[in-house]
Amino acid sequence: MDGLQDFTARVEAFKQHILPARSVLIAVHDYPDPDCLASGFGLGNLLTYWGVDRWEITHGGFVGRAENRMMMQLLDIKTTPFALIDLQGFDKIIMVDSLPGGGNVSLPEDVKVHAVFDHHGEADFLPDSCFKEVHTQIGATSTLVAHYLFAAQCPLSLKLATALFYGIKTDTQDMAMDVLPEDLVAYRRLFELIEHRLLAQIEHPPRNIDFFRTLYRASASFSESAKVGLVNLGRVNTPDHVAEMADLFHSLEESEYTVSCAFYEDGLFFSIRCKKNRNAGTLAKKIAGAFGCSGGGHERAGAGRISVSKEQEEEKLEAFRKVVRKHLGIEGSQIIPLVDRKL
């Protein structure tokens, strides 16, 4: 990015591009995470500040992770399932934390998108008529939106500030990942504005029995091969568990990579975490691409989805394992179950 001084000009350009729209649809990626929820919420508040009558956040799938549900509940973030959206009812469409045509979005490719805010991939393919605020080096889309709000001098409520702070916090893993000065500035400014008790409640939510059953299956299935941890959750009730277990088991000492996978509906969802090599997103793209599907992510966190029918599950899982082992260079390495791992 060219620097914080550019945000004022960018905000004005965005304002001119969107107004005089009276209704705006904010489309985030399916099974949304804190970063996209906060970013969509922030842009919606900016639109209200500018006099837009109506805006809605929409996504496919649902919010399954306990922290994310608590975030929405406590911070009053409302979303509408994409299946219930009438696209003709909106003057403009903004995509947030995702790109048009991505494998993790329900918005059809042929729908005109008027603006994109993202930090995952390149946006060179987008037409000049689309306003683009896309930076792959920034730590979180929430960082971009926070700076837009600062530059526009839009008031931030306690709940909005808390949402944006949590969005940055989760996507940068508490600033442990490589971040830009813009991330640090937003993080520090928002820290002074948030409701810390709400943040604590979000980060420590009550959990239902499904989480602990999933944790049990993850522990039972976990194996390690040449510093690569492999977790198979079987079939899950929410694909959010895939990333959740990848995060948890990646804390195992000495593991360089962790790959978690599970079946949900007609897909094999997978998440990758890495510590030193910083190529998780690239690996996810290659692994999903081997099956003609899409994946991606960041340096240390990646994910993808592979289409599969129930009749093909065993066959597809075995093929997936082979592709993972090939791309991680562990094809001939011994596989050691967690219970057999030496202390």
C-alpha positions in Angstrom: 0.0 0.0 0.0 1.2 3.5 -0.7 0.5 4.9 2.8 -2.2 6.2 5.1 -2.4 9.6 3.5 -4.0 8.0 0.4 -7.1 6.8 2.3 -8.8 10.2 2.3 -8.7 10.3 -1.5 -9.7 6.7 -1.8 -12.7 7.2 0.5 -13.9 10.1 -1.6 -13.5 8.1 -4.8 -15.5 5.2 -3.3 -18.2 7.6 -2.2 -18.5 9.1 -5.6 -18.6 5.5 -7.1 -21.4 4.3 -4.8 -23.7 7.3 -4.4 -26.4 8.3 -5.1 -27.4 4.6 -4.5 -30.3 4.2 -2.0 -29.9 0.5 -1.4 -26.7 -1.5 -1.3 -26.0 -5.3 -1.0 -22.9 -6.3 0.8 -21.9 -9.8 -0.2 -19.4 -11.6 2.0 -18.0 -15.1 1.5 -19.9 -18.2 2.5 -19.7 -19.5 6.0 -18.4 -16.1 7.1 -15.6 -15.4 9.6 -15.1 -12.4 11.9 -13.1 -10.5 9.3 -15.7 -10.5 6.6 -18.6 -9.9 9.1 -16.8 -6.9 10.7 -15.8 -5.5 7.3 -19.3 -5.8 6.0 -20.7 -4.3 9.2 -18.2 -1.4 8.9 -19.0 -0.6 5.3 -22.7 -0.7 6.1 -22.2 1.9 8.9 -20.2 4.0 6.5 -23.1 3.9 3.9 -25.6 4.9 6.6 -23.3 7.8 7.5 -23.4 8.9 3.9 -27.2 8.7 3.8 -27.8 5.4 2.1 -31.3 4.3 3.1 -30.8 0.5 3.2 -28.0 -2.0 3.1 -27.9 -5.7 3.8 -25.1 -8.2 4.5 -25.6 -11.5 2.7 -23.7 -14.8 2.5 -24.2 -18.5 1.5 -24.0 -21.2 4.1 -24.4 -20.3 7.8 -22.3 -19.2 10.8 -21.3 -22.3 12.7 -18.4 -21.4 14.9 -19.4 -20.5 18.5 -17.2 -17.4 18.6 -18.7 -16.1 15.3 -22.3 -16.6 16.5 -21.5 -14.8 19.7 -20.0 -12.0 17.8 -23.1 -11.5 15.7 -25.4 -11.8 18.7 -23.5 -9.4 21.0 -22.5 -6.8 18.4 -25.9 -6.8 16.6 -24.6 -7.8 13.2 -27.5 -8.9 11.0 -27.1 -10.9 7.9 -29.6 -12.3 5.3 -29.1 -15.8 3.7 -28.3 -15.3 0.0 -31.2 -17.6 -0.9 -33.6 -14.9 0.3 -32.0 -12.0 -1.5 -33.6 -10.4 -4.5 -30.7 -8.9 -6.4 -33.0 -6.6 -8.4 -33.9 -4.8 -5.1 -30.4 -3.2 -4.8 -28.9 -0.3 -6.7 -25.3 -1.4 -6.0 -23.4 -4.5 -4.9 -20.2 -4.6 -2.9 -18.1 -7.7 -2.4 -16.2 -7.9 0.9 -13.4 -10.3 1.9 -13.8 -12.2 -1.3 -13.5 -11.8 -5.1 -16.1 -12.3 -7.8 -16.1 -15.8 -9.2 -14.4 -17.2 -6.1 -15.2 -20.8 -5.1 -16.4 -19.6 -1.6 -19.1 -17.1 -2.7 -22.7 -17.7 -3.6 -23.0 -14.5 -5.7 -23.2 -15.7 -9.4 -20.3 -14.7 -11.6 -22.5 -12.9 -14.1 -23.8 -10.4 -11.5 -22.3 -7.0 -11.8 -20.3 -6.0 -8.8 -19.7 -2.3 -8.3 -16.9 -2.4 -5.6 -14.6 -5.0 -4.0 -12.8 -4.9 -0.7 -10.4 -7.8 -0.1 -6.9 -9.0 0.9 -6.8 -12.5 -0.5 -6.1 -12.4 -4.2 -5.3 -10.2 -7.2 -8.0 -8.1 -8.7 -6.5 -7.3 -12.1 -9.2 -9.3 -13.9 -11.9 -6.9 -12.6 -13.3 -4.3 -15.1 -12.4 -0.6 -14.7 -16.0 0.0 -13.8 -15.5 -1.8 -10.5 -14.0 0.1 -7.6 -11.2 -2.0 -6.2 -9.6 -1.8 -2.7 -7.7 -5.1 -2.8 -4.3 -5.5 -1.1 -2.8 -9.0 -0.6 -0.2 -7.8 1.9 -2.6 -6.3 4.4 -3.4 -8.4 7.4 -7.2 -8.1 7.3 -10.0 -6.6 5.2 -11.2 -5.1 8.5 -8.0 -3.0 8.5 -9.0 -1.4 5.1 -12.5 -0.7 6.3 -11.3 0.8 9.6 -9.1 3.2 7.8 -12.0 4.2 5.5 -14.1 5.0 8.6 -11.2 7.0 10.1 -10.7 8.9 6.9 -14.4 9.6 6.4 -14.6 10.8 10.1 -17.5 8.3 10.5 -18.4 7.8 14.2 -17.6 4.3 15.5 -19.9 2.9 18.2 -18.4 0.5 20.8 -19.9 -2.4 19.0 -18.6 -1.4 15.6 -15.1 -0.8 17.0 -15.1 -4.1 18.8 -16.2 -5.9 15.6 -13.4 -4.4 13.5 -10.8 -5.0 16.2 -11.8 -8.7 16.5 -11.8 -9.0 12.7 -8.2 -7.8 12.6 -7.2 -9.8 15.7 -8.4 -13.1 14.3 -7.2 -12.7 10.7 -3.7 -11.7 11.9 -3.6 -14.3 14.7 -3.2 -11.6 17.4 -0.7 -9.8 15.2 1.6 -12.9 15.1 1.5 -13.0 11.3 3.3 -10.6 9.0 1.3 -7.3 9.0 1.7 -3.8 7.6 1.9 -0.6 9.5 -1.7 0.1 8.5 -2.7 -3.0 10.5 -0.9 -1.9 13.6 -2.3 1.6 13.4 -5.9 0.4 13.1 -5.4 -2.2 15.8 -4.1 0.4 18.2 -6.7 3.0 17.4 -9.5 0.5 17.7 -8.2 -0.9 21.0 -9.0 2.4 22.7 -12.6 2.3 21.4 -13.7 -1.2 22.0 -15.9 -2.8 24.7 -13.5 -5.2 26.3 -16.1 -7.2 28.2 -17.9 -7.9 25.0 -14.7 -9.0 23.4 -14.0 -11.4 26.3 -17.5 -12.9 25.9 -17.0 -13.4 22.2 -13.6 -15.1 22.6 -14.9 -17.4 25.3 -18.4 -18.5 24.3 -20.4 -21.4 25.6 -20.1 -24.4 23.4 -22.6 -27.1 22.5 -22.0 -30.8 22.6 -21.2 -31.0 18.9 -18.0 -29.2 19.4 -16.7 -31.7 22.0 -17.8 -34.7 19.8 -15.9 -33.1 16.9 -12.9 -32.6 19.2 -13.0 -36.2 20.2 -13.1 -37.4 16.6 -10.2 -35.0 15.7 -8.1 -36.4 18.5 -8.8 -40.0 17.6 -8.0 -39.4 13.9 -5.0 -37.2 14.3 -1.7 -38.6 12.9 1.6 -37.1 12.1 4.0 -37.7 9.2 7.3 -35.9 9.0 6.1 -32.9 11.0 2.8 -32.7 9.1 -0.3 -33.1 11.3 -3.3 -34.7 9.6 -6.8 -34.5 11.0 -9.9 -36.2 9.5 -13.2 -35.2 11.1 -15.4 -37.4 9.0 -18.8 -35.8 8.4 -19.5 -32.6 10.3 -22.6 -30.5 11.1 -20.7 -27.3 10.2 -17.7 -26.8 8.0 -16.4 -24.2 10.5 -15.1 -27.1 12.6 -12.5 -27.8 9.9 -10.6 -24.5 10.4 -11.3 -24.6 14.2 -9.6 -28.0 14.5 -6.7 -26.9 12.2 -6.1 -24.0 14.5 -6.2 -26.1 17.6 -4.0 -28.9 16.5 -1.5 -26.6 14.8 -0.4 -25.6 18.3 1.2 -29.1 18.7 4.9 -28.5 19.2 7.2 -29.6 16.3 4.5 -29.7 13.7 5.3 -27.5 10.7 2.0 -28.1 8.8 -1.5 -29.1 9.9 -4.1 -30.2 7.5 -7.7 -30.7 8.7 -10.5 -32.0 6.5 -14.2 -33.1 6.8 -17.2 -33.8 4.6 -20.1 -31.4 4.7 -23.1 -31.8 2.4 -21.6 -32.3 -1.1 -18.1 -31.1 -0.4 -14.8 -32.1 1.2 -13.7 -29.0 3.1 -10.0 -28.7 4.2 -7.8 -26.2 6.0 -4.1 -25.8 6.1 -1.9 -24.1 8.6 1.9 -23.7 8.5 4.5 -22.1 10.7 7.7 -21.3 8.8 7.3 -21.8 5.1 4.5 -19.4 4.6 2.9 -21.1 1.7 -0.4 -22.4 3.1 -2.6 -20.4 0.6 -0.5 -21.6 -2.4 -0.7 -25.2 -1.2 -4.5 -25.0 -0.7 -4.9 -23.6 -4.3 -2.7 -26.4 -5.7 -4.5 -29.2 -3.7 -8.0 -28.0 -4.7 -6.8 -27.4 -8.2 -5.8 -31.0 -8.5 -9.5 -31.8 -8.3 -10.6 -29.0 -10.6 -11.8 -26.9 -7.6 -10.8 -23.7 -5.9 -8.7 -22.9 -2.8 -6.5 -20.2 -1.5 -5.7 -18.1 1.5 -2.7 -16.4 3.1 0.9 -17.3 3.9 0.1 -19.3 7.0 -3.5 -20.2 6.6 -5.2 -21.7 3.6 -8.5 -23.5 2.8 -10.4 -25.1 0.0 -13.4 -27.1 -1.0 -13.6 -30.2 -3.2 -16.9 -31.3 -4.8 -17.8 -34.9 -3.9 -20.9 -37.2 -3.9 -21.6 -39.4 -0.9 -20.9 -42.5 -3.0 -17.4 -41.2 -3.7 -16.4 -40.1 -0.2 -13.9 -42.9 0.6 -12.4 -42.8 -2.8 -12.1 -39.0 -2.8 -10.7 -38.9 0.7 -7.9 -41.3 -0.3 -7.2 -39.3 -3.4 -7.1 -36.1 -1.3 -4.6 -37.7 1.2 -2.3 -38.7 -1.7 -2.4 -35.2 -3.2 -1.7 -33.6 0.2 1.3 -36.0 0.8 2.6 -35.3 -2.7 2.5 -31.5 -2.4 4.0 -31.6 1.1 6.7 -33.9 0.1 5.9 -36.7 2.6 4.8 -39.5 0.3 7.2 -42.1 1.7 7.1 -40.9 5.3 5.8 -43.0 8.2 2.4 -42.1 9.6 2.2 -42.0 13.4 -1.1 -41.8 15.2 -1.4 -39.3 18.0 -1.8 -42.0 20.6 1.5 -43.6 19.5 3.5 -40.4 19.5 6.3 -40.4 22.1 6.2 -37.7 24.8 
